[in-house]
């Protein structure tokens, strides 16, 4: 008689999969020489002091300030109120003002700066990542790291040439629950996996509530736009930039990038072979005239992951900003189902498995595997000279998947990826 899949059996079955989670790559001698010793204070600059910079990055590293011995010494943002708000935190935490700049170029040029955290709008990530790498700075960068293959390849190559430590802001890789799912997946308990899907819905687009009054004199408009548009100053374009295609490519690079990166992390997949994507504005026809879709449906096809067998699988991502019901996140195997729906703890069951054999009984919570949070992991890597949880290669992989989706949506064509040539093309 088959027994339930409990903690003891999980630990025994998963033992062979554990090593893959802990693998790291040490840096070259030249790069390691730039890693700070335990008694040396790390100097960090913040590029982008808005909601993500001052609301997440700064408090996220601050809680590790004493243990990791660092100081935020420079801030840049084209919006004066954002700079001043962030500087207020610096004065509270460090007892002195940071060096304040409008442009990221001035921060990157500082010779005494060891690392930067990039929390600017999407259209600026790649150029700032490339510039910081070429200046020899270690980097924490938000996703998506690029919006097209040209800037993606150029920025990733710059990082590899400089051999600096880069953590990409796909923080689910540092979550205990998803690390536990990765270990579970590696046991093969799900059987042959044919489909992974996420539906992530909301009552309204998240950029709607970001509309705000902005005074023209408080903003360096040219620095913010970075030349991607010749439109004159517009408070809506700045405050709700997530909703406009000049600055953001929408739901897949935004929310979907976290999903597809976690699919890569859990399954071991790297690059999709093809992608089709549809999107449109169907619910929020606002006076603000947002140009980013409020509904999207995307499908990727992945080849078999190395050493995993099977025929590969399909990955589905959708968002409905008009009705918040129907959220789900599931990996479907022919022997079992892994349910990771957001807001719930991951659960393993045999539900729906065409070849379920009794090895999985009932609903089984996935054993979490604790690891340092995403910010602490990056700080530790600066000290230890090792590869972080979300390295530049992982950022490149999910950026490729997102760019394929955007290009498919925009052209109405199926897109394919050639890794040897590092090219996306219709096919």
KAKA-V463591 format. One record per backbone hydrogen bond with DSSP energy under -0.5 kcal/mol. NH is the residue of the N-H (numbers start at 1). CO is the residue of the C=O. If there is no record, write none. Layout:
NH/CO + NH/CO
//
This chain:
6/4 + 10/6 + 11/7 + 12/8 + 13/9 + 14/10 + 15/11 + 15/12 + 17/14 + 18/14 + 18/15 + 20/17 + 21/17 + 21/18 + 22/18 + 23/19 + 27/385 + 32/28 + 33/29 + 34/31 + 35/32 + 36/382 + 40/37 + 42/69 + 44/42 + 44/71 + 45/115 + 46/74 + 47/45 + 47/117 + 48/46 + 48/76 + 54/50 + 55/50 + 55/51 + 56/52 + 57/52 + 58/53 + 60/56 + 61/57 + 62/58 + 63/59 + 64/61 + 65/62 + 68/64 + 69/65 + 70/65 + 71/42 + 73/44 + 73/71 + 74/44 + 75/99 + 76/46 + 77/101 + 80/78 + 80/218 + 82/79 + 83/79 + 84/80 + 85/81 + 86/82 + 87/83 + 88/84 + 89/85 + 90/86 + 91/87 + 92/88 + 93/89 + 94/90 + 95/90 + 95/91 + 96/90 + 99/73 + 100/98 + 101/75 + 106/103 + 107/103 + 108/104 + 109/105 + 110/107 + 113/110 + 114/43 + 115/43 + 116/138 + 117/45 + 118/140 + 119/47 + 119/117 + 123/247 + 124/121 + 125/121 + 125/122 + 128/124 + 129/125 + 130/126 + 131/127 + 132/128 + 133/129 + 134/130 + 135/131 + 136/133 + 137/132 + 138/114 + 139/165 + 140/116 + 141/167 + 142/118 + 152/148 + 153/149 + 154/150 + 155/151 + 156/152 + 157/153 + 158/154 + 159/155 + 160/156 + 161/157 + 162/158 + 163/159 + 164/159 + 166/164 + 167/139 + 168/166 + 168/390 + 169/141 + 170/168 + 171/169 + 173/170 + 174/171 + 175/172 + 179/175 + 180/176 + 181/177 + 182/178 + 183/179 + 184/180 + 185/181 + 186/182 + 187/183 + 187/184 + 188/185 + 189/184 + 191/188 + 193/191 + 194/192 + 194/332 + 195/332 + 196/314 + 197/330 + 198/316 + 199/328 + 200/198 + 200/318 + 201/199 + 202/320 + 208/205 + 210/207 + 211/208 + 218/215 + 219/216 + 220/78 + 221/219 + 224/220 + 225/221 + 226/222 + 228/225 + 238/234 + 239/235 + 240/236 + 241/238 + 243/240 + 244/241 + 247/244 + 248/244 + 254/250 + 255/251 + 256/251 + 257/252 + 258/254 + 258/255 + 259/255 + 260/256 + 261/257 + 262/258 + 263/259 + 264/260 + 265/261 + 266/262 + 267/263 + 268/264 + 273/301 + 274/301 + 275/415 + 276/299 + 278/297 + 280/295 + 282/280 + 285/283 + 286/284 + 289/286 + 291/243 + 292/243 + 294/280 + 295/280 + 296/319 + 297/278 + 298/317 + 299/276 + 300/315 + 301/274 + 302/313 + 303/271 + 308/305 + 309/305 + 311/312 + 313/302 + 314/194 + 315/300 + 316/196 + 317/298 + 318/198 + 319/296 + 321/294 + 322/202 + 322/320 + 323/202 + 323/320 + 328/199 + 330/197 + 331/338 + 332/195 + 332/330 + 333/331 + 333/336 + 334/192 + 335/190 + 336/190 + 337/349 + 338/331 + 339/337 + 339/347 + 340/329 + 340/338 + 344/341 + 347/339 + 348/364 + 349/337 + 353/350 + 355/334 + 356/353 + 361/359 + 364/348 + 364/362 + 365/363 + 366/346 + 369/176 + 370/368 + 377/373 + 378/374 + 379/375 + 380/376 + 381/377 + 382/378 + 383/379 + 384/380 + 385/381 + 391/388 + 395/391 + 396/392 + 397/393 + 398/394 + 399/395 + 400/396 + 401/397 + 402/398 + 403/399 + 404/400 + 405/401 + 406/402 + 407/403 + 408/404 + 409/405 + 410/406 + 411/407 + 412/408 + 413/408 + 415/275 + 416/425 + 417/273 + 418/423 + 419/417 + 422/418 + 423/418 + 425/416 + 427/414
//
